């Protein structure tokens, strides 16, 4: 955070939101923990400064994007936890999510009553 002392709070928050996006997309969820305190500090500075409407809209758009990514990651983690709690057997279907968080169910192809595993 010391790097940003002279930078504008809107630019700092935009950088944090971009790093947050990259952390979620790369699966580095541990990195998100440190960003919470950074965002809180910058938001306090933003409350004192005046941001242009266009800067606020950019920040809102990025925050909404990150929220959607975080929700998709949460759904994926919850799905894995449910599957881990379910007794293992031949896979009949597989639930997957795209980058927008939209779920898709993939049905397995079963031939001759045997399941082929890699």
N, C-alpha and C positions, 0 to 999 in steps of 0.2 A: 504494500500500500504506500510505502514511502516514495516510490517512483512517481506517484500521482499527486503529490502535494500541490504542485503548481498547475496541474491540468484541470480543465473544466469538469465539474461533477457529472454533467451529461455524457461527456466523452468517457469518463471513468466507468460509469454504469453500463454504457454500451459495450465497452471492452469486457466487463465482467459477464454480461449476458452472452457475448460471443464465446467466451471461454466456457461458460456453463453449457452452451449448446454442444461444443466440441467434446466436453467431458461426458455428456449423456450419450452422444452418438458413438463415442469410442468405448463406452462401457466403464469409464473411470468414475464410478459413482462416489468413491471416497473423496475425490477432489471437490465435490459439491459442498461438503461440510465446511470447508474453509471459506467458501464464497458467501455463505450466509452472513457472516460477520462483516465481510467487505461490503456487501450490498446494503446492509443496515446502516453502516457508517456513511456511505455515499448518499443514501436516501435522506439521511438527516441533513447533509450538506445541500442537497437539491431543494429541500424544503425552505432553506434560507435564501437560495439563489432563484433567479427568475430564468426559466427555460423558455425558448421559443415554442410555439405550438407545433412546428414541424419537428423539432427535436423530441418533444414529448410524444408525438405520434410514432416516431421511429422506435423509441423506447417501449411504448405500449405494444407495438407490433412484435418486437423481439421478445418481450416478456410473455405475450400470448403464445408465440411459437414455442418457447421453452416450456411453458406450462403443458402444452399438448405433448411435447416430447417426454416430459417427466411423467405425465399420465399414462402414455403408451408404455414406458419402461415399467411403471408400477403394475400395469395390467399383465405385462409379460412375466414379471417376478411372481405375481400372485398366481398366474397360471402354472408356472413351474412348481410352486409350493403345493398347489392342489394335486398336480400329477405325482409329486413325490409322496404325498400322503395316500394316494390310491394304490392298492395292490397292483404289482406289475403283472402284466399279461401281454398277449399279442396286441400290438398297436393296431387299433381300428381306424383311428384318425389322429390328426396332428393339427393343433391350433397355432397359427403364426400371425405376425403383425407386420404391416409395412411401415415405412417411415412416417406415415401420417397417423399411425395408431389404429388403422382399420384392420379388423381381424378377418382371418380367412381360415376355413377348415379344410384340411387336405385329407381326403379319404385314402386309405391304403388299398392297394391291390392285393388280393389274396388269391393264390393259385394252389389248387389241389390240397387245400387245408393246411398248407405249410407257410410259414412266414420266413422270408429271406432277410437275414440281418447281415450288415456289413461287419 
